[in-house]
Amino acid sequence: MEIFLQQIINGVVQGSVYALVALGYTMVYGILGLINFAHGEVVMMGAMISLSALTALIGMGLSPLLALPLSLVLAIAVCMLLGYGIERIAYRPLRHAPRLAPLITAIGVSIVLQNLAMMIWGRDYHSFPQLFVNQAHQMGGAIINDIQLFIVIAAVCVMAGLMFVVHRTRLGRAMRAVAENQHAAQLMGVNVNRVVSITFMIGSALAALAGMMVSANYGLAHYYMGFLLGLKAFTAAVLGGIGNLRGAMLGGLLLGLIESLGAGYIGDITGGFMGSQYQDVFAFMVLIAVLLFRPSGLLGERLAERA
């Protein structure tokens, strides 16, 4: 029972990160019908920038209590500019092109960002500094530490804030109008280019936060860390119903739980033939199953009915 509860906690923590990244995928797809495969690399850039800024600020003598939020704000600002630049330079000229063109462009942007990060930070793994005593807490025999608690609480707050923006603000109404019909929204006075750019910037801000969460949780950052994380978050978005915000959150949490429980029990199921290192298999098994049996995702039909 203790092992089961521990895997549930690990799955919720990991799923919270997947959900944050999946929201970036689903927002862009909901408005443009575009899968931004460079989004995982934006997560990586957020992790590397925040880590570099944090190391520099602490080296300047700032207290960790001040250096941590400042580095996060800097990473969010840089990633928002990066997201704006990606949309403005790589995607906007191809907005009315065949769907294959922006898809290939997204893969190209992903490769460019990976190589840019490799040139700036190198191929080595970078350690996240130990800023505070990471206190461990007992919960029914399982353990959750302060960083994991922060990840879950911050993810819930950010997702609730995003839902408020989308459903209760003027910007959110403009986003939903553009997602419904770009031409009709433009005729009603909505600045479509501005809405699309802001959508990319919000998604990039969430990616920067997720990048810092991942590097803090595992204590490492690497130029290639965004590739697999991006694929898993895309799987989470597809599982929940890509284009649906609630679906992205649900898919992220479910995928995190599936991976964690699978990693915890795959050894027992296979008699020790496979171990926890095969946990990545579950994400892609889920992707294949969803595409075969429910391509619209768990909450995708609701979106289809509205369309």
C-alpha positions in Angstrom: 0.0 0.0 0.0 2.9 2.4 0.8 4.5 1.7 -2.6 1.1 2.3 -4.3 0.6 5.6 -2.5 4.2 6.7 -3.3 3.7 6.0 -7.0 0.4 8.0 -6.9 2.3 11.0 -5.4 5.1 10.7 -7.9 2.5 10.5 -10.7 0.6 13.6 -9.6 3.9 15.6 -9.4 5.0 14.4 -12.9 1.5 14.8 -14.3 1.4 18.4 -13.1 4.4 19.2 -15.2 3.0 17.3 -18.2 -0.3 19.3 -17.8 1.5 22.7 -17.8 3.4 21.8 -21.0 0.3 20.2 -22.6 -1.6 23.5 -22.1 0.9 25.2 -24.4 0.3 22.6 -27.1 -3.5 22.6 -26.8 -3.8 26.4 -26.7 -1.9 26.8 -30.0 -3.7 23.9 -31.6 -7.1 25.2 -30.5 -6.6 28.5 -32.2 -4.4 27.7 -35.2 -4.9 24.0 -35.7 -1.1 23.8 -35.5 1.0 21.3 -33.4 4.0 23.3 -32.2 6.6 20.6 -31.9 9.2 23.2 -30.8 7.3 23.7 -27.5 9.4 21.1 -25.7 12.5 23.0 -26.6 11.0 26.2 -25.1 10.6 24.2 -21.9 14.3 23.3 -22.1 15.3 26.9 -22.8 13.3 28.0 -19.7 15.1 25.5 -17.6 18.6 26.5 -18.8 18.0 30.2 -18.6 16.5 30.0 -15.1 19.4 27.8 -14.0 22.0 30.1 -15.4 20.3 33.2 -14.0 20.0 31.6 -10.6 23.6 30.6 -10.5 24.7 34.1 -11.5 22.5 35.8 -9.0 23.6 33.7 -6.1 27.2 34.3 -7.2 26.5 38.0 -7.0 25.6 37.5 -3.3 21.8 37.6 -3.6 19.9 35.5 -1.1 18.2 32.3 -2.6 14.8 33.7 -1.4 15.3 36.6 -3.8 17.4 34.9 -6.5 14.8 32.1 -7.2 11.8 34.3 -8.2 14.0 36.7 -10.1 15.5 33.9 -12.2 12.1 32.5 -12.8 10.8 35.9 -13.9 13.8 36.3 -16.3 13.2 32.9 -17.8 9.5 33.6 -18.3 10.3 36.9 -20.0 12.9 35.4 -22.3 10.7 32.5 -23.2 7.7 34.8 -23.9 9.9 36.7 -26.3 11.1 33.5 -27.8 7.6 32.3 -28.3 6.6 35.6 -29.9 9.6 35.3 -32.2 8.8 31.7 -33.2 5.3 32.6 -34.1 6.2 35.8 -35.9 9.1 34.5 -37.9 8.4 30.7 -38.4 4.6 30.3 -38.3 2.9 33.4 -39.3 4.1 33.4 -42.9 2.8 29.8 -43.2 -0.5 30.4 -41.6 -2.5 29.7 -44.8 0.0 27.2 -46.2 -0.8 23.4 -46.4 -0.7 21.8 -42.9 2.5 19.9 -43.7 4.6 23.1 -44.1 4.2 24.5 -40.6 4.6 21.0 -39.2 8.0 20.6 -40.9 8.9 24.2 -39.8 8.1 23.3 -36.2 10.5 20.3 -36.3 13.1 22.6 -37.8 12.7 25.2 -35.1 13.0 22.4 -32.5 16.4 21.3 -34.0 17.6 25.0 -34.2 16.8 25.6 -30.5 18.5 22.3 -29.5 21.7 23.3 -31.3 21.5 26.8 -30.0 21.3 25.6 -26.4 24.1 23.2 -27.1 26.4 26.0 -28.4 25.5 28.2 -25.4 25.5 25.7 -22.5 27.4 22.8 -24.0 26.6 19.1 -23.9 27.1 18.6 -20.2 24.4 18.2 -17.6 24.0 21.3 -15.3 23.2 20.8 -11.7 20.4 22.8 -10.0 21.9 24.4 -6.9 20.7 23.3 -3.4 19.0 26.5 -2.2 17.0 25.3 0.7 16.7 22.2 2.9 14.3 20.0 0.9 12.2 18.8 3.8 10.6 15.4 3.3 7.0 14.9 4.6 5.3 11.6 5.5 1.9 10.9 4.0 0.5 7.5 5.0 3.9 5.9 4.7 4.8 7.7 1.4 7.2 10.6 1.2 6.7 14.0 -0.6 9.3 16.8 -0.3 8.9 20.5 -0.4 9.9 20.8 -4.1 7.2 18.3 -5.1 4.6 20.1 -3.0 5.6 23.4 -4.6 5.3 21.9 -8.1 1.7 20.6 -7.5 0.5 23.7 -5.7 2.0 26.1 -8.3 0.6 24.0 -11.2 -2.9 24.0 -9.7 -2.8 27.8 -9.2 -1.4 28.5 -12.7 -4.0 26.2 -14.4 -6.8 27.8 -12.4 -5.5 31.3 -13.4 -5.4 30.3 -17.1 -8.9 29.0 -17.0 -10.0 32.3 -15.5 -8.3 34.2 -18.2 -9.8 32.1 -21.0 -13.3 32.1 -19.7 -13.7 35.3 -17.8 -11.7 38.0 -19.5 -11.9 40.0 -22.7 -8.6 38.4 -23.9 -10.1 35.0 -23.3 -13.2 35.8 -25.3 -11.0 37.0 -28.2 -9.1 33.7 -28.0 -12.3 31.7 -28.1 -13.6 33.8 -31.0 -10.4 33.3 -33.0 -10.5 29.5 -32.3 -14.1 29.4 -33.5 -13.7 31.3 -36.7 -10.7 33.6 -37.5 -12.4 35.5 -40.3 -15.6 36.2 -38.4 -13.5 37.3 -35.3 -11.6 39.7 -37.5 -14.8 41.1 -38.9 -16.0 41.7 -35.4 -12.8 43.8 -34.6 -10.6 41.2 -33.0 -6.9 41.6 -33.9 -6.2 38.0 -34.8 -2.4 38.4 -35.1 -2.2 39.9 -31.6 -4.4 37.2 -30.1 -2.2 34.5 -31.7 1.0 36.1 -30.5 -0.3 36.4 -27.0 -1.4 32.8 -27.1 2.2 31.7 -28.0 3.6 34.0 -25.3 1.3 32.5 -22.6 2.2 29.0 -23.6 5.9 29.9 -23.5 5.5 31.3 -20.0 4.0 28.1 -18.9 6.8 26.2 -20.6 9.4 28.3 -18.7 7.7 27.5 -15.4 7.6 23.8 -16.2 11.2 23.8 -17.2 12.3 25.3 -13.9 10.1 22.8 -12.1 11.6 19.8 -13.9 15.2 20.9 -13.3 14.5 21.7 -9.6 12.8 18.3 -9.1 15.5 16.2 -10.7 18.4 18.6 -9.9 19.6 18.6 -13.5 19.1 20.5 -16.8 20.3 19.5 -20.2 20.1 20.8 -23.8 18.2 17.7 -24.9 15.8 17.5 -22.0 12.9 19.1 -23.8 12.5 16.6 -26.6 11.1 13.6 -24.7 9.2 15.9 -22.3 7.6 17.6 -25.2 6.5 14.3 -26.8 5.0 13.1 -23.5 3.2 16.4 -23.0 1.9 16.1 -26.6 0.7 12.6 -25.7 -1.1 14.1 -22.7 -2.8 16.7 -24.8 -4.0 14.1 -27.3 -5.1 11.8 -24.4 -7.3 14.6 -22.9 -8.4 16.0 -26.3 -6.1 18.4 -28.0 -7.6 21.8 -28.2 -9.4 21.4 -24.9 -7.8 23.1 -21.9 -9.5 20.8 -19.3 -8.6 17.8 -21.5 -4.9 18.9 -21.4 -5.0 19.1 -17.6 -6.8 15.7 -17.3 -4.5 14.1 -19.8 -1.3 15.3 -18.1 -2.4 14.0 -14.7 -3.5 10.7 -16.1 -0.3 10.2 -18.1 1.8 11.0 -15.0 -0.1 8.4 -13.0 0.0 5.8 -15.7 3.8 6.2 -16.1 4.4 6.2 -12.4 2.3 3.2 -11.6 3.7 1.4 -14.7 7.3 2.1 -13.6 6.5 0.9 -10.0 4.9 -2.4 -11.0 6.3 -3.4 -14.4 9.0 -5.4 -12.7 6.4 -7.5 -10.8 4.2 -7.9 -13.9 7.1 -9.1 -16.1 8.8 -11.1 -13.4 11.8 -8.8 -13.4 12.4 -8.9 -17.1 11.6 -5.2 -17.5 12.4 -2.5 -14.9 11.4 1.1 -14.1 13.8 2.3 -16.9 11.0 1.3 -19.3 8.6 3.8 -18.0 8.8 5.9 -21.2 7.1 3.0 -23.1 3.8 3.7 -21.3 3.5 7.2 -22.7 3.7 6.0 -26.3 1.5 3.0 -25.6 -1.1 5.4 -24.4 -0.6 7.6 -27.6 -1.1 4.6 -29.9 -4.1 3.4 -27.9 -5.8 6.8 -28.0 -5.1 7.2 -31.8 -6.6 3.8 -32.4 -9.6 3.7 -30.2 -10.5 7.4 -29.4 -8.7 9.8 -31.7 -10.7 12.8 -30.3 -9.3 12.2 -26.8 -11.2 11.8 -23.5 -12.8 15.3 -23.7 -12.5 15.8 -27.4 -16.1 15.2 -28.3 -17.2 18.2 -26.3 -14.9 20.4 -28.4 -16.2 18.8 -31.6 -19.8 19.4 -30.6 -19.1 23.1 -30.0 -17.4 23.3 -33.4 
